[in-house]
Amino acid sequence: MNLKQKNLCAMTPPMGWNSWDCYASSVNEEQLLGNARYMQEHLLRYGWEYVTCDIQWSDPRAGEDRSITYIPFTELNLDAWGRQIPAENRFPSSALGRGFGPIAQRIHEMGLKFGIHIMRGIPRQAVHGRMPVLGTNTTADRIADPFSISKWNGDMYGVNPDSEGAQAWYDSIFRQYADWGVDLVKVDDICNTNMYPQNPYSAQREVEMIRRAIDACGRPMVLSLSPGPAVIEKAWHLKENANMWRITDDFWDRWDLLLAMFERCEVWQSHVGPGCWPDCDMLPLGRIGMGFGEGRNTRFTRDEQKTMMTLWLIFRSPLILGCELRECDEYTLSLITNPDALRLNRHSHGGRQVRRSDAEAVWESLDENGDGYLALFNLSEEVREVSVDLSDTGLKPGRMKELWTGEEMEESNTVRRCLRPHEAALIRIRA
């Protein structure tokens, strides 16, 4: 395993946009590039740079029926080697065998980076059609594991790592992605294979094959593993092979899911660092849900949105927006273009939970200049003063500023804020 190659990527938490929360499996070229242009014009200067096309981009019929997420036994677009290629009716520039190359080029010309989603394994169509595996004398049916499948998507079989040609399969698809100019690959049904609760990390060896394929493809790529929850006992393996891995199942705009994230972040806080980012999942801000037949604004209150952003920032989760960027309102923009707050995510270290109860939580962190950060959270249903004595943290007194409001605060050994239900404060303490 070439750890040097892995660590070329994602030295800070990746920041970008993914099509899933707003368009589900139905995203098309116009929507992808339209959000990319918005990111270039409004968000790139703040560090947002990845534009990722999520699941089933090879299905011409995806999104026809918004009452279902995936069409059972659908016909994917495949090349002669059984590899998925973009559906031309949804991505017209992919015609004539160009794949995602033209889209990646346009996104790169905007100064951005391009990502795609794949399911682990090999398409069932390729297996049932006994299609050849590029670079081998074998066929798809000989490398597939029919007893390794996804619980929620029927497109793929897992790959049997002991079969001749298994590594060649993954090598072939990642060489294709390198040719297209892909910068990030989100691999699904692999971080937690929830079809098999007795062995949730059953695809461990497929993770290793994917790592080898990326290292051999000639192009650095961020490797993102989904879904969660990731298995904490396998943190060592995830850190060796991936750049980001989900610590939760799909995260949506519900307070109970946000409340549960505090415990998940506490469990994973010691495994955060350059090239290795436990992932709290996408940020369901703004306008979402169009691909699910229920376009709507986030259900989170403004205070809950602030709490989510504050936790993701101080924990140093990757920051992946899920909304239709072109419909961002002013409040959403105030959260995602706050340079002082975003700096915490990119340039801090040692983020840890100081304490947590049913009613409140406190986190601390330091940045590269020695400035301290405190995040105070009111987890209760009532207005509450949350306070912390700096002697209970690793921080020293200094000039203080609340980063969401811009309010300058008096220097003190005790930091306190009166917070509304589900509200957070993010405070920088100058060294």
N, C-alpha and C positions, 0 to 999 in steps of 0.2 A: 504494500500500500504506500502510495506516494503522498505523505502528509504535507510535504512542501507544496505540492500542486493544490491540495485541498485548501491550504491556508492562503493561497493567492486570492481567494474570494471572501467577501463578506467580513472584512476586518472590523467594520462597524455594522450594527443591525440593518439589514436591508429595509429600504423605504420605497413604497410604490403603490400600485393599484392592481387589483385582480377583478376579473369580470363576474365572478360567481354571485356575489350578494345582490347585484342588480339584474344580471341577465341569465343566471343559472347556466344551462347548457346551450342556450340559444344565441350567444353573442355572435355578431358578424363583423365584417371588415370595417364598415363605416363606424360602428360603435367603438371598436377597438382603437382606430386611428383618431376618432373624434376625442376620446378621452386622453389619448396620448398628446394631441395638440393642446388640450387644456392644461395638461401637466407641464408641458414645455413652457407655456406662456405664463402660468400662474404659480407653479409649485416647484419647478426644478431648482430655482434659486435657494429653496429651503431644504434641499436634499432629497426630495422625492424623485425617483428615477426609473423604477422598474414598472413595466406595463406587461401584465401577464394574462394570456388567454387561457381560461379555465376549461373544464372538461368537455369532451365529445365534439371537438372541433372537426373531427373526421366524419361526423354523421350529418348527411344532407337534410335529414328530417328533424333534427333536434329543435325543440321549441314549437313544433306543430301543434302539440297538445299540451297546454300549460297545466292541465290537471295531473300530469305525471312528470317526474323529473327526467327519467330515462325511458326510452322506447324499448321494450323487451325484444331481444334478438334482432335488433336493428342491423342494417347493412352499413358497415363503415366503408369509407373510401380507403383502399389499400393499394400499394404499389406491387410490382411483380414479386417482391420478396416478403410480402405480408406485413409491411410497415405502414402505419397510418399516414395518410396525406390529407391536407385540409380539404373540406367539402367546397367545391368550386362555386356552388350557388350561394354560399355564405361568404366565401373569401375569393372573389373573382381573380385577384392578382396571382393566385396559386396555380392557375391554368398552365398547361404545357409543361408540367413536371417541375414548376418553380417552387412549389411548396410554400413555406412561410418566408422564403428568402426575400421577396419584395417588401413584405410588411416589416420584417426585421430591418431591412435597409432604410426604410422610411423612418422608422422609430430611432435608429441610430443617427440619422441625419438631424433629428431633433435634439440630439445630445442625450438621449434616453437609452435604456436597456430593455431587452425583449425577453419575456419568459413564456413558457407553455406548461400545461398540465398533461400528465399521462397517468394511466393506471399501470401498476406493476404487471409484468407478465407479457403474454403474447395473445393477439386477437383470436377469439374462437373461430372466426371465419378462416383465418390462416391455418388453424389446426385442422378443422374439418375438411378444408380444401387441400391439405397436405402440401402447402406451399413451401418452396425452398427457402432455406436460411442462407442469406448472403455470406459468401466466404467459406461455405462448407459443402459437403456432399450429403447433408441430412435435410430433413423436412420438419416443418413446425410440429407435426403430431408426435415426433420423436423426442422433442425437448419439453413439451408441455406436461404439466402436472394437473390432471383433471380433478384431483382431490384438493386442490388449492385454488379457491375461488373467493370472490368478493361477496359479502352478505347483501350488498345494496346496489351493485352494478354488474350486469351479466355479460359485459363485453369481452372479458379476458379470462384465460387460464393462467395460473402461476407457471413459472419456469422451473423445471427440475434441475437444480444446480449440479447434480451428478451426471447429467446427460451430456453426451458429446454434442457440441454445438451450442450449449446454453450460453456460455460467455460470448460466443460469436454473435448471438442474437442481440444481446445488449450492446456489444461493440458496434453492430451495424446501425442500430437506431440512434445511438449518440453521435456516430460519425455524420449521420444525416442531419441531426440537430446542429452540429458544428458547421456543416455546410450552409445551413439556413442562416446562421448567425445568432443562435439562441444563447442567452446569457444566464438564464435561470430555468431549472426544471423542477416543477412540483410533482413529486411522485406520490400517488395515492394508493390506499389499501396496503400500506407497507409499514408505517410507523406503529400502528396497532391494527392487526388483522382481526377485526372484531367478530368475524365468523367463527373464530376459534378462541373463546374466552379462556380456555385452559392453557393456551399458549399464544398470548397476544402478540408476541414478537416472533411469530413463526416464519416470517420472511427475512430473517437476519442474513441469510446467505445471499438472498437476492439484493439486499442493501450492499453487500460487499461486491457483487458482480457489477452493480451500477457504479459504485465508486471506481472500480477498475476501468470501466468503460469510459467514464468521464476523464480520468487521468490519461487515457490512451487516445482520446479523440482530437487532441491538438488545440482545444479551446477551453479556457477556464469557464466553468459554469457553477453557479450557486446551486447546491442540492438541498431541496426542501422536501421533508417527509411528512405525509399526512395519512390518515387522521390521527387524532389522539384519543385517549390520553397516552402519551409515551410512558414507557415502563422505566421507572427511576432506577431499577437495578441494572438496566442496560445503558445507563448514561455514558459509561466508558466507551461503549461500542458506537453510540450515536455521535459522540465527540470525535471519534476516530474517522468516521465515514461521512457525516452530513454537516451542513452549515446551519440548518435550522430544522427543528422538529417540533411537531405540535404537542403541547402538553394538555390539550383539551380536545374533545370532539367538536363538531361545528359550533362556533360561538355566535349567538344571535342577541338581539336587543331585548334581553330579559334580565331584570334585577337579580333573580336567583342565580343565573349563570355568572353574572359579574361578581356577586358575593362569593361564589365558589372559587373564583379565580384567585382570591387572596391566599387560600390554602395551597393552590397549585403553585403559585409563585414562591411561596415559602419553601415548598419541597424542592424546587429547582434552582433557588437563588445562588447556590454555590457552584453551579455548572455553567454560568454565563461568562463569556469571554470572547476574544477575537476569533472569528471564524466559526464559533459555536454558539448558537442562539436558541434556547428554548422559546417556543413560539406560542403566544397567547391567541393566535388566529387573527382574522381580519377585524377591522374596526367598523362596526355597522352604524356609521354616521350618515347623515344626509338622506338622500332619496334612494331607496333600495326596493327589491322585490319585484321588479317589472317582469323578469323571466319566470316568476312563479305565479303570474296572473293576479298579483295584488300589489301593484306599485304603491308605495307609501313612504312617508317619512319615518325615520327611526322612532321606535317606541320609547327610547331612553329620554328622560327629562334632560334639560340642559345641565343640571347638577350631576346627573348620572353620566352624561357624556364627559364632563370634566373629570369625574372620578375614574372612568375607564382610561382616558388619556393619561392621567397622572400615574396610574399604576403601570400601564404599558411603558411609559417613559422611564420611571425610576427602576423598574425591573430590567429594562433594556430588552424588551421584546422587539422583534421585527415589527415595523409599522406598515401594514398593508391596508389601504383603503378599499372599501367594497361598494361605495356609492357611485351613482352617475355623477361624475365630477362636474359636468356642464350645468348641473342643477344645484351646485353647492350654495347654501345660504351664508349670510355674513357670520352667523355664530359658528358654523362648521369651519369656515375659513379662519376664524380667530383662533380655533384650537389647533389647526394643522399648519399655520404659518407663524406661530409664535417662536421666534428664533432662540430666545432664552430658554424656553421649555424644551425645544427640540435638541438644543445643545446637550442637555442632560442625557438624552438617549444615546447620542453619538460619542460623547467624550467623558463619560463618568466611569466609575468602577466601584466595586465593593458594595453594590446595592443590597440592602438586607432589611428584613422586617425587624423593627425594634420591639414591637409588642402588638398583640391583637386580641380583642375580645369580641363578643357579639355586637358591641355597640360602636367600637372604634378600632382604628389601626394606625400605626406610625411606621414609616420607612425612612431610612437614611442612605446617603450616598456621598461620594466625593468626585470632583472632576480633576482633570489633569493639572489644573492650576492650584489645586488645594482648596478650592471653594467647596463648602458643604451644602447639601440639599436635604431638606426635610419634606416629606409628604404626610399630611395629616388627613385622615379619612373619618367622616361620620357615617357609620354603617347603620345607624339606628333610624327610627321613624319619627324622631323628634329633633328639634333644634338642640344643639349640644356644643359645649365648649370642649375642644380637644386640645390638650396641652402635653408638653414633654419637657423634662429637665435635661439640658444638654449633658449633664454628668452621666445620664443613662445612655448616652450615645458616644460615638467616636468623634463628635464634632466640637469645635470651640466657638465661643461667642464672637460675633462680628457684625458688620452692617448687614441688615436683612432686607429682602425684597420679596413680596408675594408675586410670583411670575405670571399668574393668570390676570390679575388686576393691575399689576404694575405698582402697587402700593409699597412705599418705603416704610419699614418698620423700625422701631427703636431697638437698639442692641440690648439683649437681655440673656440671662442664664436660663430662663424659662420661656419657651415659645408656646403661645396659645392663640387659637383662632375660634371664633364662634361660627359654627357651620350649620347650614340647613340640612335637613334629612338627605342622606345619600350624596352630600357635597364633599369636595376635597379642596385642600389648599396645597400649593407647591411653593416652597420657600427656599431661596438661595441665601447662604450666609457667606459673605466675603471673607476670605482668609486674611 
